[in-house]
């Protein structure tokens, strides 16, 4: 009988005690026979340790780090699993996520990566949206991060070929990993909803910070197509106005008014690229 693969999950965290219980419970609730859970804490002061200690099989590290990528790399260096993933401490898995990912992975000795659908949970307005997995397109991945991080799993072989996360990135560390991984193995979409991606007031991705915008635009500048680079630069130069316009009209079903307000940009660049840039820069 084939041995059940060991799945290693790294959970990076810092002062997210109000979320991490649900994150850890969703991992334990998979009822997977061989699970390794590694929590890498940047030095929380909010009671995180007491919550983690309720899960006795967990390896817990609490010390200062250089950011999220550094924390994840620390955990991955300790991980022994055949299948690897990280799950941020404000997200959580849905039932059967492990079983479905393993079944889709196939031969675990090969460099493979599975990404599924994700439920996007917006706490601010108490709403949710199902994001189905996008068909894999290596060119599109250079300017469109269509993979939702909580719904991803990969083989050890792929991690070893791709290498660790780039600690110089704060916002595109996952996107950079997907892109590098795509050069070393297969990225396989799985039409199953595997996880919940939570958006909340302290969510790192939100906020439209200039630092985040610069990092995303710089990433597309390095890897994207000429049209994508130009569209991202144009949208970033007018991001506050376009974001307000989208929130006022686009979200309310009056997209044409939003488009008319910025018609010069929409006529100069492909409409799909403008909207992709706006969506990614203004989450």
Number of C-alpha atoms within 10 A of each C-alpha: 3 4 6 11 15 17 24 24 25 25 25 26 25 20 17 18 20 13 17 23 18 17 19 25 13 18 21 16 14 16 13 17 10 12 21 20 23 23 26 25 24 20 16 16 11 12 12 21 18 10 13 18 12 11 15 9 13 15 17 17 17 16 10 14 15 11 16 24 21 22 25 27 20 19 22 22 9 12 22 14 19 16 27 23 23 22 24 23 24 24 23 24 26 17 16 16 21 21 12 17 24 19 11 18 23 10 11 17 13 15 22 25 28 21 29 27 24 27 21 18 18 15 12 9 8 7 9 15 12 12 16 19 20 17 13 16 12 14 12 13 19 20 26 19 18 18 24 22 23 23 30 26 25 27 24 25 19 23 22 12 14 19 12 17 23 16 15 12 19 19 18 19 16 18 23 18 16 22 18 15 22 19 13 16 19 17 24 20 20 22 16 17 22 24 25 24 24 20 19 15 10 10 10 13 17 14 14 16 12 12 10 19 21 14 15 22 23 15 18 22 18 11 16 20 15 10 13 25 20 19 27 28 19 17 24 21 12 13 20 13 14 20 20 13 18 23 14 15 16 17 11 9 11 12 16 12 15 20 20 12 15 16 12 10 17 18 12 12 16 13 14 12 20 22 17 18 25 21 13 18 24 21 11
